[in-house]
Amino acid sequence: MSRRRRKKQTQRLVLAAELGRTTEVRALLRAGADPRTPDPDGTTPLYGASVHGTAPVVKALLEAGADPDAESGHGDQGTPLCAAACWGHTEAVRELLAHGADPNLREDHGTGNTPLYWATQGPHEETVAVLRGAGASA
């Protein structure tokens, strides 16, 4: 596959993940899109799905080999678990944890906030409980 085609495929995968298009995500993965490759802005498909709380897409990307702890962006995004926790996307949080996401991993290359911190910033009691059940601490 050419470099240009891979870049376009990656952009399509990130967009489909952000929009929660599970069928399209699966089709792109079958066609060879790499779930670990970020788009030109540094956004990974898994981060896009996590911040929007699309648990079926999160699961599909993780099953295809996406790293549950890979930081997204160029210093302005974070980890998939922090993204899902911040918005109280409990089912996405569960999928990430089930696939090995570290509940205590701080964003910003270990110097930022934890998923639990983000979950406690909003009315996300269920997400907080899931994270604490997985061993998360402040």
C-alpha positions, -999 to +999 in steps of 0.1 A: +000+000+000+014+034-009+022+060+018-005+084+005-031+056+006-021+047+042-024+083+052-058+086+037-069+053+053-057+065+087-076+098+084-108+079+074-103+055+103-099+083+129-130+101+115-151+069+115-139+062+151-148+098+162-183+095+146-190+061+161-193+043+127-186+008+139-193-009+106-170+015+087-143+011+113-144-027+110-143-024+072-113-001+073-095-025+097-102-054+074-088-034+045-056-030+064-059+003+083-036+003+113-054+010+146-022+023+162-014+050+136-023+086+145-036+110+119-015+141+110-028+159+141-016+131+163-050+118+171-052+080+173-084+062+163-088+048+198-086+083+214-112+095+189-136+067+198-129+071+236-135+108+238-168+103+220-177+073+241-183+048+213-177+015+232-183-008+202-157+011+182-133+012+212-137-026+215-131-032+177-100-010+177-086-028+208-093-062+194-074-051+162-043-042+182-047-006+194-026+002+224-050+010+253-024+033+269-011+051+238-011+088+243-028+108+215-020+142+201+009+165+203+007+173+240-029+185+240-050+153+241-040+124+264-047+088+269-079+070+258-088+062+294-085+098+305-106+109+275-134+084+282-133+091+320-134+129+315-168+126+297-182+099+318-183+073+291-185+043+314-189+016+288-158+028+269-139+029+302-149-007+309-137-018+274-104+000+279-099-015+313-109-050+301-082-047+274-054-037+298-056+001+301-037+012+332-062+029+356-034+050+372-016+061+340-012+099+340-015+117+307+011+141+294+037+114+294+032+107+331+031+142+344-006+151+340-039+140+355-052+105+360-084+090+346-099+091+381-091+129+384-110+135+352-140+113+362-143+132+394-145+166+377-180+159+364-211+141+376-197+107+366-202+086+397-206+053+378-173+060+359-156+068+392-168+036+407-156+015+377-122+031+379-119+027+416-130-010+412-101-014+388-076+000+414-075+036+403-063+062+428-060+099+427 
